[in-house]
Amino acid sequence: MRRVLLGAVALAPLALVCDARGADDDKGVLASFISNALSSKDTQVSIGAVDGALSSDAVIRDIVLSDRDGPWLKIDHARLVWRRLALLSRRLEIDDLDIGHIVWSRMGRKAAATTPSGPMQWPQLPLKAVVKAFHVESLDLGAPILGEAAKLGFTGKATLGNPAEGLDLTLAARRLDAPGQIDVKLAFAPKTTQLALALDAEEPQGGLLATVAHLPGAPPVDFRLAGAGPLDAFHAKLAFTAGPDIGARGGVDLTRAGAGRDLRLDLSSRLSGLLPPLAAPVFAGETKLTGAVRLGDDGAATTQGVTLESAAAALDITGGLDAARVADLTVHAHAHPGPNLGKLDLLATVKGPLPRPAAQVTLDVEKLKSSTGTLGRLTAHFAATPAKPGDANQPVALTGDATMADLALADPAQAALVGHTGKLAFQASATPDGTLDIAALSLDAEMLSARFAGKAAQASVSGRLDAEAADLGRLAALTGLKLKGAMHVAA
């Protein structure tokens, strides 16, 4: 999209100097010229026709974006009513942007991303863009985009460019194939650093937001965030609910302190609905998120302590990221002994330059009770060690192991299948393209033992699997069949 905007900006001055005579005869030539100008080695842009390209009321038809797998984005038409003379003042002024039907079937293939060398920055546009009104009649999203197919409509307005010149965005998005809506308002005045933000989202059970966020059971979502004030004294309030077991409410404050700002958090939340059944009791009921994060003017983000605490456990975060994008972060979780949990101790560290720091995680849990059963003890360790810290183009070595003892599941069939003890271990390497080169993956439990070695990518798995089930009779309750004997599989 950014390339399309840059191409349009580069071609727009033609409207100031070219004669419009013969434009109808040259529609095909102009469409071809623009298509070639906007295409790259990774994305091909095809434009069917351009009407009124040299006027203040232009229509571009049949826009298709393709990669080596074929078309992935189609727009039937886009009408642009704009002020050509504003380009002389380095402004793209659009009175009305009317887009018809968009079909976005999947994500297009992208070239390998370059690694940023400094702190994140707001993207800079080549000129200020003022869109007084825009309207998208319909956007058909394919299931690969967000996890389920959806049809949306949009209206709004926007002023974008260098943040030092101010920002203004109003967006209303509506589901056209189901209930649901999102409203966004953002305004920033650089002279006073005044920021106003409002985000309202509401969807019923099974909505798109819950699906995208992978909320268990896809509960109804109601999200409200509103804040106003200068950046040196900004306050925002949050109210969020997603069913009876997920939610948050409270305030966030941003204040100036020396060569940076302090972000202070004071939130109450319900998290048990986001956790697996065995872990839900640890943060059952209401939890409190408190603490402060130091945001330096040099891009550093550090904290002396951010704490998430429930009646049963507490989680503390210290450290952060310095101005050179080197991480030194520690997360420590510990339980308050009680009737449903005897011990929980989790320690995680992230150290080294981004985007490839080293990570270590250790976990020790004892006497955990939940509605699904009880667990006597669980110990686990995980480590990610990059071949060259900070270099995203180098592989990362992954190792881990976990041991479980005295597990008693409430469901008799599941208990017979899983057993009371188990051990998992793996040794692998992750390549930059996301492929896992698995040297060894082993599972040893009462019912089943398995070994695997090979490769696992997004669309394929290859390797050798050996598995043994010592007593098939333990599957009787789960399958409803009378089984006996043992089984060995080599695949």
Disulfide bonds with the S-S distance in Angstrom:
none
